């Protein structure tokens, strides 16, 4: 049954057994989202990767972006990450996590 956009209320796949237009059985399958992001990321350069990791998780993209932006700071010994940047990233990730939880609570409230 579909089509359903992956960012709507979580990922839901309904496996239906039909008899003409009548639904005989339904089996909901929750939690599958594979759009080939890993394979897509293999051919992207570092600058293009930011857009790819943002689209992986529609509710908390900042957590993914934070890991991508931390990579040069951790792996290049000549670079020093400013403490201010570390705190700003942490605050943004936490605010994004709270917003993600609020979306989860709201969509669960609409579903019941």
Backbone as JSON Lines, residues from 0, in Angstrom:
{"i":0,"aa":"X","n":[0.86,-1.17,0.0],"ca":[0.0,0.0,0.0],"c":[0.9,1.23,0.0]}
{"i":1,"aa":"X","n":[0.6,2.18,-0.76],"ca":[1.44,3.36,-0.81],"c":[0.99,4.25,-1.95]}
{"i":2,"aa":"X","n":[1.74,5.18,-2.39],"ca":[3.08,5.5,-1.9],"c":[3.04,6.33,-0.62]}
{"i":3,"aa":"X","n":[4.08,6.24,0.16],"ca":[4.2,7.03,1.39],"c":[5.57,7.69,1.4]}
{"i":4,"aa":"X","n":[5.63,8.93,1.76],"ca":[6.9,9.64,1.84],"c":[7.64,9.18,3.09]}
{"i":5,"aa":"X","n":[8.95,8.94,3.02],"ca":[9.68,8.4,4.17],"c":[9.68,9.29,5.4]}
{"i":6,"aa":"X","n":[9.44,10.58,5.26],"ca":[9.51,11.45,6.45],"c":[8.16,11.64,7.13]}
{"i":7,"aa":"X","n":[7.13,10.95,6.7],"ca":[5.83,11.14,7.33],"c":[5.62,10.15,8.46]}
{"i":8,"aa":"X","n":[5.58,10.63,9.66],"ca":[5.28,9.85,10.87],"c":[6.09,8.58,11.01]}
{"i":9,"aa":"X","n":[7.28,8.55,10.55],"ca":[8.05,7.32,10.6],"c":[7.81,6.5,9.36]}
{"i":10,"aa":"X","n":[8.51,5.42,9.26],"ca":[8.43,4.61,8.06],"c":[7.49,3.45,8.3]}
{"i":11,"aa":"X","n":[6.5,3.32,7.48],"ca":[5.49,2.28,7.63],"c":[5.27,1.6,6.29]}
{"i":12,"aa":"X","n":[5.39,0.28,6.3],"ca":[5.1,-0.52,5.11],"c":[3.93,-1.43,5.47]}
{"i":13,"aa":"X","n":[2.89,-1.41,4.66],"ca":[1.74,-2.28,4.88],"c":[1.72,-3.36,3.81]}
{"i":14,"aa":"X","n":[1.86,-4.59,4.25],"ca":[1.76,-5.73,3.33],"c":[0.3,-6.18,3.35]}
{"i":15,"aa":"X","n":[-0.37,-6.1,2.21],"ca":[-1.79,-6.39,2.12],"c":[-2.05,-7.68,1.36]}
{"i":16,"aa":"X","n":[-3.05,-8.41,1.82],"ca":[-3.58,-9.54,1.06],"c":[-4.96,-9.12,0.59]}
{"i":17,"aa":"X","n":[-5.14,-9.08,-0.72],"ca":[-6.36,-8.54,-1.3],"c":[-7.17,-9.62,-2.0]}
{"i":18,"aa":"X","n":[-8.48,-9.38,-2.02],"ca":[-9.39,-10.17,-2.85],"c":[-10.19,-9.15,-3.64]}
{"i":19,"aa":"X","n":[-9.68,-8.81,-4.83],"ca":[-10.29,-7.72,-5.59],"c":[-9.99,-6.4,-4.9]}
{"i":20,"aa":"X","n":[-11.06,-5.71,-4.47],"ca":[-10.89,-4.45,-3.76],"c":[-10.98,-4.62,-2.25]}
{"i":21,"aa":"X","n":[-11.2,-5.83,-1.78],"ca":[-11.36,-6.08,-0.35],"c":[-10.03,-6.49,0.27]}
{"i":22,"aa":"X","n":[-9.72,-5.89,1.42],"ca":[-8.5,-6.23,2.15],"c":[-8.82,-7.4,3.07]}
{"i":23,"aa":"X","n":[-8.11,-8.51,2.86],"ca":[-8.31,-9.69,3.7],"c":[-7.43,-9.66,4.94]}
{"i":24,"aa":"X","n":[-6.16,-9.34,4.75],"ca":[-5.21,-9.27,5.86],"c":[-4.24,-8.13,5.64]}
{"i":25,"aa":"X","n":[-3.76,-7.57,6.75],"ca":[-2.77,-6.51,6.7],"c":[-1.67,-6.83,7.69]}
{"i":26,"aa":"X","n":[-0.42,-6.7,7.24],"ca":[0.71,-6.89,8.14],"c":[1.54,-5.61,8.11]}
{"i":27,"aa":"X","n":[1.51,-4.81,9.2],"ca":[2.34,-3.6,9.22],"c":[3.8,-3.95,9.53]}
{"i":28,"aa":"X","n":[4.7,-3.34,8.79],"ca":[6.12,-3.51,9.01],"c":[6.7,-2.11,9.22]}
{"i":29,"aa":"X","n":[7.29,-1.88,10.39],"ca":[7.75,-0.54,10.75],"c":[9.28,-0.52,10.8]}
{"i":30,"aa":"X","n":[9.88,0.54,10.28],"ca":[11.28,0.78,10.51],"c":[12.23,0.59,9.35]}
{"i":31,"aa":"X","n":[11.74,0.38,8.15],"ca":[12.65,0.21,7.02],"c":[12.78,1.51,6.25]}
{"i":32,"aa":"X","n":[13.99,2.02,6.19],"ca":[14.26,3.2,5.35],"c":[15.63,3.0,4.75]}
{"i":33,"aa":"X","n":[15.68,2.54,3.54],"ca":[16.95,2.38,2.87],"c":[16.83,3.03,1.51]}
{"i":34,"aa":"X","n":[17.48,4.16,1.37],"ca":[17.41,4.86,0.1],"c":[18.75,4.87,-0.61]}
{"i":35,"aa":"X","n":[19.68,4.04,-0.15],"ca":[20.98,3.98,-0.81],"c":[21.9,5.12,-0.48]}
{"i":36,"aa":"X","n":[21.73,5.72,0.69],"ca":[22.57,6.87,1.07],"c":[24.04,6.49,1.16]}
{"i":37,"aa":"X","n":[24.32,5.28,1.65],"ca":[25.71,4.85,1.79],"c":[26.39,4.75,0.43]}
{"i":38,"aa":"X","n":[25.7,4.12,-0.53],"ca":[26.26,3.98,-1.87],"c":[26.39,5.34,-2.55]}
{"i":39,"aa":"X","n":[25.42,6.2,-2.33],"ca":[25.5,7.55,-2.91],"c":[26.7,8.29,-2.34]}
{"i":40,"aa":"X","n":[26.94,8.15,-1.04],"ca":[28.04,8.84,-0.39],"c":[29.41,8.39,-0.85]}
{"i":41,"aa":"X","n":[29.51,7.19,-1.41],"ca":[30.8,6.69,-1.87],"c":[31.36,7.49,-3.04]}
{"i":42,"aa":"X","n":[30.5,8.1,-3.83],"ca":[30.98,8.83,-5.0],"c":[30.99,10.35,-4.79]}
{"i":43,"aa":"X","n":[30.6,10.81,-3.62],"ca":[30.58,12.25,-3.35],"c":[31.9,12.7,-2.72]}
{"i":44,"aa":"X","n":[32.27,13.94,-2.99],"ca":[33.44,14.48,-2.3],"c":[33.0,15.04,-0.94]}
{"i":45,"aa":"X","n":[33.95,15.52,-0.15],"ca":[33.65,15.96,1.21],"c":[32.62,17.08,1.25]}
{"i":46,"aa":"X","n":[32.72,18.05,0.36],"ca":[31.81,19.19,0.35],"c":[30.38,18.74,0.0]}
{"i":47,"aa":"X","n":[30.24,17.8,-0.92],"ca":[28.92,17.3,-1.31],"c":[28.32,16.39,-0.24]}
{"i":48,"aa":"X","n":[29.14,15.85,0.63],"ca":[28.66,14.93,1.66],"c":[27.72,15.59,2.66]}
{"i":49,"aa":"X","n":[27.86,16.88,2.87],"ca":[26.99,17.59,3.82],"c":[25.52,17.49,3.46]}
{"i":50,"aa":"X","n":[25.22,17.62,2.19],"ca":[23.83,17.5,1.74],"c":[23.33,16.07,1.9]}
{"i":51,"aa":"X","n":[24.19,15.11,1.65],"ca":[23.82,13.7,1.75],"c":[23.49,13.33,3.2]}
{"i":52,"aa":"X","n":[24.33,13.72,4.15],"ca":[24.06,13.34,5.54],"c":[22.88,14.1,6.12]}
{"i":53,"aa":"X","n":[22.59,15.28,5.59],"ca":[21.42,16.03,6.05],"c":[20.14,15.3,5.69]}
{"i":54,"aa":"X","n":[20.11,14.68,4.53],"ca":[18.91,14.0,4.06],"c":[18.73,12.61,4.64]}
{"i":55,"aa":"X","n":[19.74,12.08,5.33],"ca":[19.62,10.74,5.91],"c":[18.56,10.67,7.0]}
{"i":56,"aa":"X","n":[18.49,11.71,7.8],"ca":[17.55,11.72,8.92],"c":[16.82,13.06,8.88]}
{"i":57,"aa":"X","n":[15.54,13.03,8.54],"ca":[14.8,14.27,8.36],"c":[14.5,14.98,9.67]}
{"i":58,"aa":"X","n":[14.53,14.26,10.79],"ca":[14.18,14.88,12.06],"c":[15.39,15.42,12.83]}
{"i":59,"aa":"X","n":[16.55,14.85,12.67],"ca":[17.72,15.37,13.37],"c":[18.96,15.38,12.47]}
{"i":60,"aa":"X","n":[18.94,16.24,11.47],"ca":[20.08,16.28,10.55],"c":[21.34,16.86,11.18]}
{"i":61,"aa":"X","n":[21.2,17.69,12.21],"ca":[22.37,18.34,12.79],"c":[23.31,17.33,13.44]}
{"i":62,"aa":"X","n":[22.77,16.25,14.0],"ca":[23.62,15.22,14.6],"c":[24.51,14.58,13.53]}
{"i":63,"aa":"X","n":[23.95,14.33,12.35],"ca":[24.75,13.77,11.26],"c":[25.77,14.77,10.73]}
{"i":64,"aa":"X","n":[25.35,16.02,10.59],"ca":[26.26,17.05,10.1],"c":[27.41,17.29,11.07]}
{"i":65,"aa":"X","n":[27.12,17.19,12.36],"ca":[28.16,17.41,13.37],"c":[29.28,16.39,13.21]}
{"i":66,"aa":"X","n":[28.92,15.14,12.99],"ca":[29.95,14.12,12.82],"c":[30.77,14.36,11.55]}
{"i":67,"aa":"X","n":[30.12,14.82,10.51],"ca":[30.84,15.09,9.26],"c":[31.8,16.26,9.44]}
{"i":68,"aa":"X","n":[31.39,17.29,10.16],"ca":[32.25,18.47,10.33],"c":[33.34,18.23,11.37]}
{"i":69,"aa":"X","n":[33.17,17.26,12.27],"ca":[34.21,16.97,13.26],"c":[35.38,16.19,12.65]}
{"i":70,"aa":"X","n":[35.14,15.51,11.53],"ca":[36.16,14.65,10.95],"c":[37.49,15.37,10.69]}
{"i":71,"aa":"X","n":[37.5,16.54,10.03],"ca":[38.81,17.18,9.78],"c":[39.5,17.61,11.07]}
{"i":72,"aa":"X","n":[38.73,18.03,12.06],"ca":[39.33,18.5,13.31],"c":[40.0,17.35,14.06]}
{"i":73,"aa":"X","n":[39.4,16.17,13.99],"ca":[39.98,15.03,14.7],"c":[41.16,14.41,13.96]}
{"i":74,"aa":"X","n":[41.14,14.42,12.64],"ca":[42.14,13.7,11.87],"c":[43.3,14.55,11.36]}
{"i":75,"aa":"X","n":[43.23,15.84,11.5],"ca":[44.33,16.7,11.08],"c":[44.96,17.3,12.33]}
{"i":76,"aa":"X","n":[46.16,16.91,12.62],"ca":[46.79,17.36,13.87],"c":[47.14,18.84,13.85]}
{"i":77,"aa":"X","n":[47.17,19.46,12.68],"ca":[47.53,20.87,12.61],"c":[46.35,21.79,12.92]}
{"i":78,"aa":"X","n":[45.14,21.27,12.86],"ca":[43.95,22.09,13.1],"c":[43.54,22.03,14.57]}
{"i":79,"aa":"X","n":[43.08,23.12,15.08],"ca":[42.53,23.19,16.43],"c":[41.09,23.7,16.34]}
{"i":80,"aa":"X","n":[40.17,22.92,16.87],"ca":[38.77,23.34,16.85],"c":[38.53,24.32,18.0]}
{"i":81,"aa":"X","n":[37.97,25.5,17.7],"ca":[37.7,26.47,18.77],"c":[36.68,25.92,19.76]}
{"i":82,"aa":"X","n":[36.89,26.19,21.06],"ca":[35.97,25.71,22.09],"c":[34.56,26.27,21.85]}
{"i":83,"aa":"X","n":[34.48,27.47,21.36],"ca":[33.17,28.07,21.08],"c":[32.4,27.23,20.06]}
{"i":84,"aa":"X","n":[33.09,26.75,19.03],"ca":[32.46,25.92,18.01],"c":[31.97,24.6,18.6]}
{"i":85,"aa":"X","n":[32.76,24.03,19.5],"ca":[32.36,22.77,20.14],"c":[31.06,22.98,20.93]}
{"i":86,"aa":"X","n":[30.97,24.06,21.68],"ca":[29.77,24.33,22.48],"c":[28.56,24.66,21.59]}
{"i":87,"aa":"X","n":[28.78,25.41,20.53],"ca":[27.67,25.74,19.62],"c":[27.14,24.48,18.97]}
{"i":88,"aa":"X","n":[28.02,23.59,18.52],"ca":[27.58,22.33,17.92],"c":[26.79,21.49,18.92]}
{"i":89,"aa":"X","n":[27.28,21.44,20.15],"ca":[26.59,20.66,21.18],"c":[25.19,21.22,21.46]}
{"i":90,"aa":"X","n":[25.08,22.54,21.58],"ca":[23.77,23.15,21.85],"c":[22.81,22.94,20.68]}
{"i":91,"aa":"X","n":[23.3,23.08,19.46],"ca":[22.45,22.88,18.3],"c":[21.97,21.43,18.2]}
{"i":92,"aa":"X","n":[22.86,20.48,18.48],"ca":[22.48,19.07,18.43],"c":[21.44,18.76,19.5]}
{"i":93,"aa":"X","n":[21.57,19.33,20.69],"ca":[20.6,19.09,21.76],"c":[19.25,19.73,21.44]}
{"i":94,"aa":"X","n":[19.26,20.94,20.9],"ca":[17.99,21.58,20.51],"c":[17.31,20.79,19.4]}
{"i":95,"aa":"X","n":[18.09,20.28,18.47],"ca":[17.54,19.46,17.4],"c":[16.98,18.15,17.93]}
{"i":96,"aa":"X","n":[17.64,17.58,18.94],"ca":[17.14,16.34,19.55],"c":[15.81,16.59,20.25]}
{"i":97,"aa":"X","n":[15.69,17.71,20.95],"ca":[14.42,18.06,21.62],"c":[13.33,18.25,20.58]}
{"i":98,"aa":"X","n":[13.63,18.96,19.49],"ca":[12.63,19.15,18.43],"c":[12.21,17.83,17.81]}
{"i":99,"aa":"X","n":[13.15,16.92,17.64],"ca":[12.85,15.6,17.1],"c":[11.9,14.84,18.01]}
{"i":100,"aa":"X","n":[12.14,14.92,19.32],"ca":[11.25,14.25,20.28],"c":[9.85,14.88,20.27]}
{"i":101,"aa":"X","n":[9.78,16.19,20.11],"ca":[8.47,16.85,20.06],"c":[7.68,16.41,18.82]}
{"i":102,"aa":"X","n":[8.36,16.26,17.69],"ca":[7.69,15.77,16.48],"c":[7.2,14.35,16.71]}
{"i":103,"aa":"X","n":[8.03,13.53,17.35],"ca":[7.62,12.14,17.65],"c":[6.38,12.12,18.54]}
{"i":104,"aa":"X","n":[6.37,12.96,19.59],"ca":[5.21,12.99,20.49],"c":[3.96,13.48,19.76]}
{"i":105,"aa":"X","n":[4.11,14.49,18.91],"ca":[2.96,15.04,18.2],"c":[2.38,14.03,17.22]}
{"i":106,"aa":"X","n":[3.24,13.34,16.48],"ca":[2.72,12.39,15.5],"c":[2.12,11.17,16.19]}
{"i":107,"aa":"X","n":[2.66,10.77,17.33],"ca":[2.03,9.68,18.07],"c":[0.68,10.11,18.63]}
{"i":108,"aa":"X","n":[0.58,11.34,19.02],"ca":[-0.71,11.85,19.52],"c":[-1.76,11.9,18.42]}
{"i":109,"aa":"X","n":[-1.33,12.22,17.2],"ca":[-2.29,12.25,16.09],"c":[-2.72,10.85,15.69]}
{"i":110,"aa":"X","n":[-1.84,9.87,15.9],"ca":[-2.17,8.51,15.48],"c":[-3.1,7.77,16.42]}
{"i":111,"aa":"X","n":[-3.27,8.25,17.64],"ca":[-4.14,7.54,18.58],"c":[-5.52,8.13,18.66]}
